[in-house]
């Protein structure tokens, strides 16, 4: 095939057609007939030139200049094509007033922790610092044995997907994510969020409305401050924003009861083994948050009914219910440039299920009848930014309970936690860090034990 340009060939074709139109017949007829044929030939050439230009413009990827034509009736604009996502049902709903395209986002992190534990931790929880899992009574408690151990863990690695789908009622947002720190402390799939929301309504599993995730300190230990309110739970949530700086939320959350049968089990082991949680109503949580230039402050109230029953009796008796309630005030304050102080104060009764570590909601009192146990938790952390690459966070926390007369001497009394770190942000998606973490576990009879460790972590996020 010749290398001659396509446009040149088309121009030669036009000239050939014009010559053919003027040949022969023009010489045999009169001037009038010749003039008429010449006009027709020129009109043919003009039409052919217009078509050639259109073809050349189409080949170059540009639209030709519009040609004058009779006005056409208005036609409704065609609907935009579905978003190029590989997720069934992710295209916008027909008639959706939202103009943005539906999309799916993938996020997560690959993370490894190298830990040297100078003392001891219950084997299932060696990959993090949980004061309640530090063995106190040895021998006999999980984790008793020789001091010192080295742990490698990738349990903090996680994967998540978010979707945004326009609908006639607004954008439907979903968030599905998991890490590898299963409920027993081992390595396995641990679902963090299975959440959907549209407008002011949210549903599924996510962080409790009673907690303040934005106050979580900048640390690399997985579990974090023992005295922090921290729980991800199934819920139905309603949110509203009065203005840019003030918002409130109301949620109905999955109920749970952490029960300590204490001396009841010591008196009758078979009876104590049958006592299990029995909850008839969801927990009710309300919160309000104020965002300012200096940071934010948040207050949350919880009201719950915690119950129990005896599953080894046909009637479920003995059974009972107690009222639980609590207040959590938290926030973060910007100080000295990019530095930040994050903090929390929380207290109430039968709220241990919402605390980050340790404690119980119900326990027998002096008369061996069920009693709601009081909890108090706090933490304060200071995050200092040395430069664009280096930062540090240092702070402490405690969860303390007012134990009851019917609990055993080994019952959880308090868990203390403190840490300090140095973090190096190599790039936006790559972080290296080292951290010293200390914890102390105290029981009702006054016995206690502590643990301390060094952790080095590498995290690649996306």
PLY file of the C-alpha trace (Angstrom):
ply
format ascii 1.0
element vertex 462
property float x
property float y
property float z
element edge 461
property int vertex1
property int vertex2
end_header
0.00 0.00 0.00
1.31 3.46 -0.94
2.47 5.82 1.77
0.60 8.76 0.18
-1.49 10.71 2.72
-5.21 9.95 2.76
-6.11 13.64 2.39
-4.07 13.91 -0.88
-5.85 10.90 -2.38
-9.24 12.39 -1.49
-8.32 15.74 -3.13
-7.26 13.94 -6.36
-10.57 12.09 -6.36
-12.48 15.40 -6.12
-10.55 16.90 -9.07
-11.14 13.76 -11.15
-14.87 13.95 -10.52
-14.91 17.63 -11.53
-13.08 16.93 -14.82
-15.44 14.09 -15.60
-18.41 16.38 -15.06
-17.04 19.00 -17.51
-15.69 16.67 -20.20
-17.32 15.82 -23.59
-20.88 17.11 -23.20
-19.70 20.66 -22.49
-18.10 21.02 -25.97
-21.20 19.74 -27.86
-23.75 22.15 -26.36
-24.26 25.89 -26.32
-22.98 28.50 -23.91
-26.14 28.42 -21.76
-26.01 24.70 -21.39
-22.26 24.88 -20.65
-22.83 27.52 -17.96
-25.52 25.41 -16.29
-23.29 22.37 -16.24
-20.37 24.42 -14.89
-22.53 25.71 -12.01
-23.66 22.17 -11.21
-20.07 20.93 -11.26
-18.92 23.70 -8.92
-21.77 22.84 -6.54
-20.70 19.19 -6.64
-17.11 20.15 -5.86
-18.21 22.27 -2.89
-20.29 19.37 -1.50
-17.42 16.92 -1.93
-14.95 19.31 -0.29
-17.27 19.63 2.73
-17.44 15.85 3.06
-13.67 15.49 2.75
-13.12 18.09 5.50
-15.57 16.26 7.73
-13.77 12.94 7.17
-10.36 14.50 7.86
-11.61 16.14 11.06
-13.14 12.87 12.22
-9.87 11.04 11.50
-7.91 13.67 13.53
-10.31 13.28 16.48
-11.81 16.78 16.31
-15.36 17.75 15.46
-15.91 19.76 12.22
-17.28 23.26 12.26
-21.08 23.21 12.36
-22.86 23.56 9.01
-25.90 25.79 8.84
-29.05 23.67 8.94
-32.68 24.11 9.82
-33.24 24.31 13.56
-34.05 20.90 15.05
-36.49 20.38 17.90
-34.90 20.25 21.38
-34.02 16.75 22.59
-33.54 15.78 26.26
-29.89 15.24 27.22
-28.91 11.58 27.34
-28.22 10.03 30.77
-24.50 9.76 31.63
-23.04 6.29 31.14
-22.55 4.10 34.24
-19.39 4.68 36.26
-16.46 2.46 35.20
-16.39 0.38 38.39
-16.27 -3.37 38.82
-19.04 -3.58 41.42
-22.55 -4.78 40.54
-25.17 -2.15 41.28
-22.68 0.69 41.60
-24.07 2.71 38.69
-26.17 5.77 39.59
-29.90 5.20 39.97
-32.00 6.50 37.05
-33.35 9.93 37.87
-30.75 10.58 40.57
-30.35 14.34 41.22
-26.71 13.76 42.24
-24.42 14.50 39.30
-21.28 12.81 40.61
-20.33 9.41 39.23
-20.63 6.32 41.38
-17.26 5.04 42.57
-15.58 2.40 44.70
-12.42 3.13 46.74
-10.03 0.52 48.12
-7.85 1.37 51.12
-5.79 -0.39 53.76
-2.33 -1.02 55.10
0.37 -3.67 55.27
1.99 -3.50 58.70
4.45 -5.57 60.70
5.29 -5.20 64.40
8.57 -6.41 65.90
8.15 -6.53 69.70
10.43 -7.44 72.56
8.43 -8.05 75.74
10.60 -7.70 78.84
8.06 -9.38 81.14
4.97 -11.47 80.36
1.57 -11.27 78.66
-1.19 -13.86 78.21
-0.14 -15.87 75.12
-3.17 -14.91 72.97
-2.46 -11.21 73.48
1.32 -11.03 73.07
1.01 -8.84 69.95
-0.36 -5.88 71.93
-0.39 -4.35 75.40
-3.58 -5.16 77.35
-3.09 -4.53 81.09
-5.96 -6.89 81.97
-4.03 -9.72 80.26
-0.86 -9.31 82.35
-0.72 -12.39 84.63
-0.91 -11.49 88.32
-1.39 -14.80 90.17
1.42 -17.16 89.17
1.41 -20.03 88.80
-2.13 -20.52 87.58
-2.76 -17.58 85.24
-2.27 -17.65 81.45
1.13 -16.19 80.60
2.96 -17.35 83.70
6.50 -18.51 83.09
9.83 -16.95 82.24
10.22 -13.27 81.48
11.23 -11.99 78.06
10.02 -12.94 74.59
10.23 -11.71 71.01
7.07 -11.37 68.88
6.62 -10.74 65.16
3.08 -9.81 64.15
1.31 -8.67 60.97
-2.10 -8.53 62.69
-2.44 -4.77 62.20
-2.58 -5.20 58.42
-6.02 -4.29 57.11
-8.13 -3.95 53.98
-11.25 -1.91 53.32
-13.59 -0.77 50.56
-15.80 2.32 50.40
-18.51 2.95 47.83
-20.44 6.09 46.85
-23.59 5.48 44.79
-25.90 8.38 43.79
-29.61 7.70 44.40
-32.79 9.84 44.24
-32.45 10.20 48.04
-28.82 11.30 48.11
-25.50 9.48 47.95
-25.50 5.98 49.46
-22.17 5.41 51.22
-20.83 2.06 52.42
-17.68 1.00 54.26
-16.57 -2.64 54.61
-13.21 -3.27 56.34
-11.29 -5.82 58.39
-7.90 -6.32 60.00
-6.14 -9.53 61.06
-6.47 -9.21 64.85
-9.30 -11.64 65.63
-11.47 -11.53 68.74
-9.24 -13.98 70.64
-6.04 -12.09 69.96
-4.78 -14.51 67.31
-4.31 -13.90 63.59
-7.54 -14.11 61.63
-10.15 -11.96 59.94
-11.56 -9.39 62.37
-14.37 -7.32 60.90
-14.15 -3.68 61.93
-16.85 -2.02 59.84
-19.81 -3.19 57.81
-21.50 0.17 57.50
-23.94 1.97 55.23
-25.42 5.45 55.38
-27.66 7.65 53.31
-28.49 11.19 54.28
-28.82 11.38 58.06
-29.36 7.65 58.62
-26.58 5.10 59.19
-26.83 1.35 59.81
-24.53 -1.64 60.31
-21.38 -1.99 62.41
-19.00 0.88 63.11
-17.54 2.84 66.04
-19.99 3.37 68.89
-21.60 6.77 69.20
-20.35 6.73 72.82
-16.70 6.90 71.70
-14.57 9.59 70.03
-12.29 8.01 67.44
-10.82 11.40 66.47
-9.27 11.66 69.94
-7.32 8.38 69.54
-3.61 9.19 70.10
-0.92 8.84 67.44
0.54 5.51 68.65
1.57 2.24 66.98
0.50 -0.25 69.67
-2.67 -1.93 68.41
-4.91 -1.84 71.48
-4.17 1.60 72.84
-5.13 3.36 76.11
-6.88 1.07 78.60
-9.10 3.90 79.90
-10.44 4.95 76.51
-14.04 4.27 75.49
-13.57 2.07 72.42
-16.10 -0.31 70.86
-17.23 -1.14 67.34
-20.78 -2.47 67.45
-23.92 -2.97 65.31
-26.24 0.03 65.48
-28.83 2.27 63.88
-27.72 5.89 63.93
-29.29 9.27 63.16
-27.07 12.32 62.70
-27.72 16.00 62.09
-25.58 19.13 61.76
-26.90 22.42 63.07
-24.15 24.27 61.25
-20.56 23.81 60.14
-19.31 23.69 63.74
-22.04 21.87 65.68
-23.41 18.34 65.16
-25.41 15.80 67.16
-26.16 12.08 66.83
-28.56 9.54 68.33
-27.99 5.78 68.09
-29.57 2.49 69.13
-26.72 0.03 69.69
-26.37 -3.71 70.23
-26.63 -4.53 73.96
-24.11 -6.70 75.80
-23.36 -7.62 79.42
-19.94 -8.46 80.84
-20.87 -10.59 83.87
-18.70 -11.69 86.79
-20.41 -14.38 88.91
-17.70 -14.03 91.57
-18.42 -15.80 94.85
-21.67 -17.25 93.49
-19.61 -19.60 91.33
-17.35 -20.40 94.29
-20.40 -21.47 96.31
-22.18 -23.37 93.51
-20.06 -23.93 90.37
-22.97 -25.46 88.42
-25.19 -22.45 89.15
-22.54 -19.95 88.19
-21.89 -21.73 84.89
-25.50 -21.19 83.83
-25.52 -17.40 84.32
-25.40 -15.64 80.98
-26.22 -12.21 79.58
-29.86 -11.50 78.72
-30.63 -8.12 77.16
-34.11 -7.09 76.04
-33.49 -3.51 74.91
-30.86 -1.80 72.75
-28.45 0.67 74.32
-29.41 4.30 73.73
-26.58 6.78 73.04
-26.73 10.50 72.30
-23.80 12.78 71.48
-23.02 16.37 70.58
-19.80 17.69 69.03
-18.40 21.17 68.49
-15.62 21.80 65.96
-13.59 24.98 66.28
-10.38 26.39 64.83
-8.52 25.21 67.94
-9.81 21.60 67.73
-12.95 19.85 68.90
-14.83 18.82 72.03
-17.43 16.08 72.28
-19.86 14.83 74.93
-21.80 11.55 74.83
-24.43 10.02 77.14
-25.42 6.36 77.32
-28.44 4.68 78.91
-28.66 0.89 78.95
-30.35 -2.06 80.61
-28.01 -4.96 81.39
-29.51 -8.27 82.35
-28.76 -11.89 83.16
-30.51 -15.27 83.29
-29.82 -18.86 84.33
-29.75 -20.98 81.19
-29.58 -24.20 83.20
-33.09 -23.82 84.60
-36.29 -24.32 82.59
-37.69 -20.94 83.68
-34.41 -19.07 83.25
-34.48 -18.11 86.93
-32.81 -16.56 88.71
-32.69 -13.60 86.34
-32.64 -9.86 86.64
-31.85 -6.50 85.11
-29.94 -3.45 86.22
-29.72 0.07 84.78
-26.46 1.29 83.32
-25.52 4.83 82.39
-22.44 6.88 81.61
-20.97 10.15 80.40
-17.95 10.49 78.12
-16.35 13.91 77.52
-13.42 14.01 75.09
-11.63 16.15 72.56
-8.44 17.33 70.91
-6.80 20.75 71.22
-4.26 22.23 68.80
-1.32 23.85 70.60
2.08 25.29 69.66
1.90 25.06 65.89
1.15 21.53 64.74
1.17 19.94 68.22
-2.00 18.44 69.67
-3.35 17.32 73.05
-6.00 14.57 72.96
-7.93 13.61 76.08
-10.96 11.87 77.57
-12.86 11.56 80.87
-15.55 8.87 81.15
-17.55 7.49 84.07
-20.71 5.60 84.93
-22.00 2.19 85.94
-22.35 -0.96 83.84
-20.32 0.61 80.99
-17.26 -1.70 81.10
-18.43 -3.30 77.81
-17.61 0.03 76.15
-14.20 0.49 77.77
-11.07 -0.43 75.82
-9.74 -2.93 78.36
-10.85 -4.77 81.49
-13.76 -4.68 83.87
-17.27 -6.06 84.23
-20.81 -4.65 83.98
-22.59 -6.86 86.55
-21.20 -8.62 89.63
-22.65 -9.95 92.90
-22.79 -7.53 95.81
-22.33 -8.33 99.51
-25.71 -10.11 99.48
-24.71 -12.00 96.31
-27.39 -10.19 94.31
-26.48 -8.64 90.97
-25.09 -5.14 91.15
-24.03 -2.70 88.41
-20.29 -2.07 88.71
-18.95 1.49 88.48
-16.17 2.42 86.05
-13.97 5.45 85.55
-11.62 5.87 82.59
-9.30 8.59 81.37
-6.39 9.27 79.05
-4.29 12.24 77.99
-1.71 12.29 75.16
0.54 14.97 73.74
1.58 14.72 70.10
4.63 16.79 69.12
5.68 17.41 65.52
9.45 17.79 65.31
9.49 18.35 61.54
7.69 17.28 58.38
9.31 13.85 58.81
9.51 13.28 62.58
6.86 13.27 65.32
6.38 11.87 68.83
3.45 11.03 71.07
3.57 10.52 74.83
0.77 9.93 77.33
-0.96 7.77 79.93
-4.33 6.19 80.67
-6.25 4.21 83.32
-9.48 2.25 83.67
-10.53 1.76 87.31
-13.53 -0.06 88.79
-15.25 0.04 92.18
-15.31 -3.70 92.78
-18.18 -5.29 94.73
-18.23 -7.39 97.89
-19.31 -10.49 96.00
-16.35 -10.54 93.61
-13.29 -12.73 94.10
-9.91 -11.31 95.00
-8.67 -11.95 91.45
-11.29 -9.65 89.91
-10.07 -6.74 87.76
-9.55 -3.58 89.79
-7.56 -1.33 87.47
-5.49 -1.30 84.31
-2.88 1.41 83.72
-1.20 2.19 80.43
1.54 4.57 79.24
3.64 4.92 76.09
6.09 7.15 74.25
7.25 6.90 70.65
9.29 8.36 67.82
7.74 8.12 64.35
9.42 8.73 60.99
7.16 9.48 58.04
9.32 8.51 55.10
6.52 9.44 52.68
2.79 9.96 52.76
2.26 6.20 52.53
5.26 4.83 54.41
5.91 5.15 58.15
8.53 3.70 60.48
8.26 3.95 64.25
9.60 2.79 67.58
7.60 2.84 70.83
8.01 2.04 74.50
4.82 0.74 76.15
4.16 0.06 79.84
1.14 -1.55 81.51
0.05 -2.51 85.03
-2.74 -4.84 86.15
-4.17 -4.61 89.67
-6.74 -6.99 91.16
-9.35 -6.54 93.91
-7.18 -8.09 96.62
-4.40 -5.57 95.97
-2.12 -7.90 93.97
-0.54 -6.41 90.86
1.93 -7.05 88.06
3.42 -4.90 85.33
4.87 -5.38 81.88
6.94 -3.21 79.55
8.05 -3.68 75.96
9.75 -2.12 72.96
7.98 -2.15 69.62
9.27 -1.32 66.15
6.70 -1.06 63.36
6.71 -0.54 59.61
3.49 0.51 57.89
2.74 0.93 54.18
-0.72 2.40 53.60
-2.76 2.92 50.46
0 1
1 2
2 3
3 4
4 5
5 6
6 7
7 8
8 9
9 10
10 11
11 12
12 13
13 14
14 15
15 16
16 17
17 18
18 19
19 20
20 21
21 22
22 23
23 24
24 25
25 26
26 27
27 28
28 29
29 30
30 31
31 32
32 33
33 34
34 35
35 36
36 37
37 38
38 39
39 40
40 41
41 42
42 43
43 44
44 45
45 46
46 47
47 48
48 49
49 50
50 51
51 52
52 53
53 54
54 55
55 56
56 57
57 58
58 59
59 60
60 61
61 62
62 63
63 64
64 65
65 66
66 67
67 68
68 69
69 70
70 71
71 72
72 73
73 74
74 75
75 76
76 77
77 78
78 79
79 80
80 81
81 82
82 83
83 84
84 85
85 86
86 87
87 88
88 89
89 90
90 91
91 92
92 93
93 94
94 95
95 96
96 97
97 98
98 99
99 100
100 101
101 102
102 103
103 104
104 105
105 106
106 107
107 108
108 109
109 110
110 111
111 112
112 113
113 114
114 115
115 116
116 117
117 118
118 119
119 120
120 121
121 122
122 123
123 124
124 125
125 126
126 127
127 128
128 129
129 130
130 131
131 132
132 133
133 134
134 135
135 136
136 137
137 138
138 139
139 140
140 141
141 142
142 143
143 144
144 145
145 146
146 147
147 148
148 149
149 150
150 151
151 152
152 153
153 154
154 155
155 156
156 157
157 158
158 159
159 160
160 161
161 162
162 163
163 164
164 165
165 166
166 167
167 168
168 169
169 170
170 171
171 172
172 173
173 174
174 175
175 176
176 177
177 178
178 179
179 180
180 181
181 182
182 183
183 184
184 185
185 186
186 187
187 188
188 189
189 190
190 191
191 192
192 193
193 194
194 195
195 196
196 197
197 198
198 199
199 200
200 201
201 202
202 203
203 204
204 205
205 206
206 207
207 208
208 209
209 210
210 211
211 212
212 213
213 214
214 215
215 216
216 217
217 218
218 219
219 220
220 221
221 222
222 223
223 224
224 225
225 226
226 227
227 228
228 229
229 230
230 231
231 232
232 233
233 234
234 235
235 236
236 237
237 238
238 239
239 240
240 241
241 242
242 243
243 244
244 245
245 246
246 247
247 248
248 249
249 250
250 251
251 252
252 253
253 254
254 255
255 256
256 257
257 258
258 259
259 260
260 261
261 262
262 263
263 264
264 265
265 266
266 267
267 268
268 269
269 270
270 271
271 272
272 273
273 274
274 275
275 276
276 277
277 278
278 279
279 280
280 281
281 282
282 283
283 284
284 285
285 286
286 287
287 288
288 289
289 290
290 291
291 292
292 293
293 294
294 295
295 296
296 297
297 298
298 299
299 300
300 301
301 302
302 303
303 304
304 305
305 306
306 307
307 308
308 309
309 310
310 311
311 312
312 313
313 314
314 315
315 316
316 317
317 318
318 319
319 320
320 321
321 322
322 323
323 324
324 325
325 326
326 327
327 328
328 329
329 330
330 331
331 332
332 333
333 334
334 335
335 336
336 337
337 338
338 339
339 340
340 341
341 342
342 343
343 344
344 345
345 346
346 347
347 348
348 349
349 350
350 351
351 352
352 353
353 354
354 355
355 356
356 357
357 358
358 359
359 360
360 361
361 362
362 363
363 364
364 365
365 366
366 367
367 368
368 369
369 370
370 371
371 372
372 373
373 374
374 375
375 376
376 377
377 378
378 379
379 380
380 381
381 382
382 383
383 384
384 385
385 386
386 387
387 388
388 389
389 390
390 391
391 392
392 393
393 394
394 395
395 396
396 397
397 398
398 399
399 400
400 401
401 402
402 403
403 404
404 405
405 406
406 407
407 408
408 409
409 410
410 411
411 412
412 413
413 414
414 415
415 416
416 417
417 418
418 419
419 420
420 421
421 422
422 423
423 424
424 425
425 426
426 427
427 428
428 429
429 430
430 431
431 432
432 433
433 434
434 435
435 436
436 437
437 438
438 439
439 440
440 441
441 442
442 443
443 444
444 445
445 446
446 447
447 448
448 449
449 450
450 451
451 452
452 453
453 454
454 455
455 456
456 457
457 458
458 459
459 460
460 461
